[in-house]
Amino acid sequence: MVVGAGLAGLVAAYEAQRAGLRVLVLDQENRANLGGQAFWSLGGLFYVDSPEQRIMGVHDSEELAWRDWENSARYDDTPNDTWPRRWGREYVRFATHEKRRYLRSLGLRVLPTVGWAERGSGDASGHGNSVPRFHLTWGTGPEIVRVFLDPLLEAEKAGRVEFRFRHRVDGLTTVDGRVTGVSGALLDPCDDLPRGVASPREVVGTFTLRADATVVASGGIGGNHDLVRRSWPTDRWGECPEEMVAGVPAHVDGRMIGITQAAGANVVNTDRMWHYPEGMANWDPIWPGHGIRIIPGPSAMWFDAEGTRLPTSVFPGSDNLAAVSHLGRTGHGYSWFVLTKEIADKEFIFSGSEQNPDLTDKEVRKLLSKILPGTHVAVRNFMDHGEDWVIADTLEELVEGMNGLVGPDRPQVDPARLRRQIEDRDSQLDNRFSKDIQVNYIRTARSFLGDRIVRCAPPHRFLDGRHGPLIAVRLRMLTRKTLGGIETDLSGRCLRPDGSVFPGLYAAGEAAGFGGGGMHGVNALEGTFLGGCVHSGRRVGEALGRELGGRSR
Ligand SMILES: Cc1cc2nc3c(=O)[nH]c(=O)nc-3n(C[C@H](O)[C@H](O)[C@H](O)COP(=O)(O)OP(=O)(O)OC[C@H]3O[C@@H](n4cnc5c(N)ncnc54)[C@H](O)[C@@H]3O)c2cc1C
């Protein structure tokens, strides 16, 4: 029995039915939500030493990826990182060849251009990807869901797999120390409610179900801002901002992690999370407080709420959690990107399948609009309707708009000070070398073909008026991923606080910190979450096959 029909639950179910088991999948949402968060995702996948990388001239290896991973994860030498470290190592091995082969065998294809997410903090021993590894799925999140869902729907027709929706699990049943099933509430069916929309919690009945083994694949906590606040590591990131936008649907409520812990499973590293400081309100929201993350190229200038440029080691797309930590300590819950329209056209991608119809619908013609000059439809929509966007022809007008947007009770940006900082940066463009690390970085990035083609605008002066109007985007904290979670061994079996196996109980995906209770350690390399669900779901499905030996109950 699998609790959660998100990606991790689907992969575990897919592998378990392949091993000959009969599988029941429960979810608190309706059928329209099959695939959970993964459906909404951009489909970015961390592959190591892929043919796509090699065609782009990137030399990568498992050794380099593991070096990057360890330098980012910074695992503790304490028991809470024993299993996460092993899972991290296994994951990097999986991401080198096996992950691509596995997904490709199911029909999943990626784009030939490889993206460079989490470019690093400027220190070879620090966080970040030494090389581009972010492979975009042709078809984005819906395609990742499809490749597992299609065979599962066939198995459903054949009676080997059953789905039950609007079944909210509220407790695990334990007999003689073994988990034997679940109990919970039947929620109002809401069959017609569209995907992603927050569903009512009206209870219309109860249920109790038994199974030989139960898998918790219930996702993380990102949609539950109370829980995010309680878990927020103020020592590392400063105070949690008062206002945040939600980067995940409301069903990512984290309840099931607490329920699993209450039943006796160990939960570790709960203060490790992965939120983004580049969030903005969706002009066309689907779920409550719906935020969209800008996945930026390296060229926008980044200022805090008072108009002070961020340290040049924290330029857009370099080190996500360093930015979270820096901005958290400013005491203001927002910051600003300032850029030209030319940069927005070339460098802005918005995370979310619905924000990238060209990729999601697999339409080559529409995709060309991203590569060719011009403004992508998603950027145009935010320019026209985004409540966080200010567009102006002069810097003074831009600052007036920025200050008007936040109102007089928030810090007011001084136009002369902002001008000085932008002119300082612009003054570094006359030579092919400069003292500005971000400007130097842009030049380095453009020596990588992928960046040059789709992700990095030629360096230009912001204030010479030849690169379109100026744009400022107010950025807020966007909650997304949970890096800690239910502790599991390499088969995905849940562990008790004393380290012993909790019989009958498994966990996969975000609920298990993508494996082990936090395979990323304290930091992540991007594109590793979907893959973490595929990896942990697969390991659990295989382990179920071994444990239950093809028994059909
Ligand atoms: C917009 C967006 C973009 C993203 N882009 C990327 C990307 O490019 N690359 C990447 O690697 N990752 C990305 N991610 C992250 C990735 O999609 C998620 O981490 C992953 O899909 C989580 O899958 P999961 O199966 O663990 O959980 P979920 O998808 O959250 O599924 C859990 C399921 O469990 C159900 N459930 C929860 N509690 C209960 C209960 N008590 N009873 C019954 N059912 C319950 C929920 O309703 C849900 O259907 C993105 C996420 C979002 C939202």
The ligand as a MOL file (V3000), in Angstrom:
LIG
                    3D

  0  0  0     0  0            999 V3000
M  V30 BEGIN CTAB
M  V30 COUNTS 53 58 0 0 0
M  V30 BEGIN ATOM
M  V30 1 C 6.6290 24.1350 -9.5490 0
M  V30 2 C 7.6270 23.0650 -9.1840 0
M  V30 3 C 8.7700 22.9250 -9.9560 0
M  V30 4 C 9.7150 21.9320 -9.6400 0
M  V30 5 N 10.7710 21.7410 -10.4880 0
M  V30 6 C 11.6500 20.7380 -10.2290 0
M  V30 7 C 12.7000 20.4460 -11.1450 0
M  V30 8 O 12.8120 21.0480 -12.2050 0
M  V30 9 N 13.5740 19.4560 -10.8050 0
M  V30 10 C 13.4660 18.7360 -9.6590 0
M  V30 11 O 14.2930 17.8520 -9.4040 0
M  V30 12 N 12.4470 18.9620 -8.7930 0
M  V30 13 C 11.5280 19.9240 -9.0610 0
M  V30 14 N 10.4840 20.1430 -8.2060 0
M  V30 15 C 10.3840 19.3160 -6.9850 0
M  V30 16 C 9.7310 17.9730 -7.2400 0
M  V30 17 O 8.6820 18.1090 -8.1680 0
M  V30 18 C 9.1900 17.4100 -5.9230 0
M  V30 19 O 10.1930 17.3990 -4.9470 0
M  V30 20 C 8.6710 15.9700 -6.1100 0
M  V30 21 O 7.7650 15.9030 -7.1940 0
M  V30 22 C 8.0190 15.4540 -4.8330 0
M  V30 23 O 7.3630 14.2320 -5.1120 0
M  V30 24 P 6.7790 13.3060 -3.9550 0
M  V30 25 O 6.1560 12.1600 -4.6450 0
M  V30 26 O 7.7860 13.0460 -2.9170 0
M  V30 27 O 5.6640 14.2290 -3.2400 0
M  V30 28 P 4.3240 14.9300 -3.7950 0
M  V30 29 O 4.4170 15.2270 -5.2170 0
M  V30 30 O 4.0590 16.0560 -2.8590 0
M  V30 31 O 3.2110 13.8260 -3.6410 0
M  V30 32 C 2.7330 13.4280 -2.3840 0
M  V30 33 C 1.3050 12.9670 -2.4960 0
M  V30 34 O 0.9000 12.4650 -1.2140 0
M  V30 35 C -0.4070 12.8880 -0.9380 0
M  V30 36 N -0.5820 12.8860 0.5200 0
M  V30 37 C 0.0630 13.6550 1.4320 0
M  V30 38 N -0.3480 13.3760 2.6740 0
M  V30 39 C -1.2880 12.4150 2.5570 0
M  V30 40 C -2.1140 11.7160 3.5010 0
M  V30 41 N -2.0440 11.9610 4.8100 0
M  V30 42 N -2.9810 10.7990 3.0150 0
M  V30 43 C -3.0790 10.5360 1.6860 0
M  V30 44 N -2.3310 11.1740 0.7680 0
M  V30 45 C -1.4390 12.0950 1.1850 0
M  V30 46 C -0.5000 14.2550 -1.5750 0
M  V30 47 O -1.8510 14.5980 -1.8370 0
M  V30 48 C 0.3400 14.0840 -2.8420 0
M  V30 49 O -0.4400 13.6920 -3.9440 0
M  V30 50 C 9.5140 21.1070 -8.4990 0
M  V30 51 C 8.3740 21.2620 -7.7070 0
M  V30 52 C 7.4290 22.2180 -8.0540 0
M  V30 53 C 6.1630 22.3330 -7.2360 0
M  V30 END ATOM
M  V30 BEGIN BOND
M  V30 1 1 1 2
M  V30 2 1 2 3
M  V30 3 2 2 52
M  V30 4 2 3 4
M  V30 5 1 4 5
M  V30 6 1 4 50
M  V30 7 2 5 6
M  V30 8 1 6 7
M  V30 9 1 6 13
M  V30 10 2 7 8
M  V30 11 1 7 9
M  V30 12 1 9 10
M  V30 13 2 10 11
M  V30 14 1 10 12
M  V30 15 2 12 13
M  V30 16 1 13 14
M  V30 17 1 14 15
M  V30 18 1 14 50
M  V30 19 1 15 16
M  V30 20 1 16 17
M  V30 21 1 16 18
M  V30 22 1 18 19
M  V30 23 1 18 20
M  V30 24 1 20 21
M  V30 25 1 20 22
M  V30 26 1 22 23
M  V30 27 1 23 24
M  V30 28 2 24 25
M  V30 29 1 24 26
M  V30 30 1 24 27
M  V30 31 1 27 28
M  V30 32 2 28 29
M  V30 33 1 28 30
M  V30 34 1 28 31
M  V30 35 1 31 32
M  V30 36 1 32 33
M  V30 37 1 33 34
M  V30 38 1 33 48
M  V30 39 1 34 35
M  V30 40 1 35 36
M  V30 41 1 35 46
M  V30 42 1 36 37
M  V30 43 1 36 45
M  V30 44 2 37 38
M  V30 45 1 38 39
M  V30 46 1 39 40
M  V30 47 2 39 45
M  V30 48 1 40 41
M  V30 49 2 40 42
M  V30 50 1 42 43
M  V30 51 2 43 44
M  V30 52 1 44 45
M  V30 53 1 46 47
M  V30 54 1 46 48
M  V30 55 1 48 49
M  V30 56 2 50 51
M  V30 57 1 51 52
M  V30 58 1 52 53
M  V30 END BOND
M  V30 END CTAB
M  END
